[in-house]
Amino acid sequence: MKATKTFSLDEEILAEVKRTKGNRSESERVNGLLRFALDLERRAALDREIASFFEQAPAERDERLAFESAGLVSWARD
């Protein structure tokens, strides 16, 4: 479903859209660029979320290695 909206664009952007649209209409070109930009924005947000999650990993890794070492020592005694 398409909706008609009015946006103001810089003349440089309009010129670039016209230059790069190929056989498509300017509207199709702008829609494609917006979809690409929105996808890129979502991926960047996901990358930031992943980085935030793994910031805690080094401390947890040290704890896990200590636990594994203690387990190996315990198994060696048995």
PyMOL commands that set and color helices and strands:
alter all, ss='L'
color gray80, all
select helices_A, chain A and resi 11-20+26-54+57-77
alter helices_A, ss='H'
color red, helices_A
deselect
rebuild
show_as cartoon
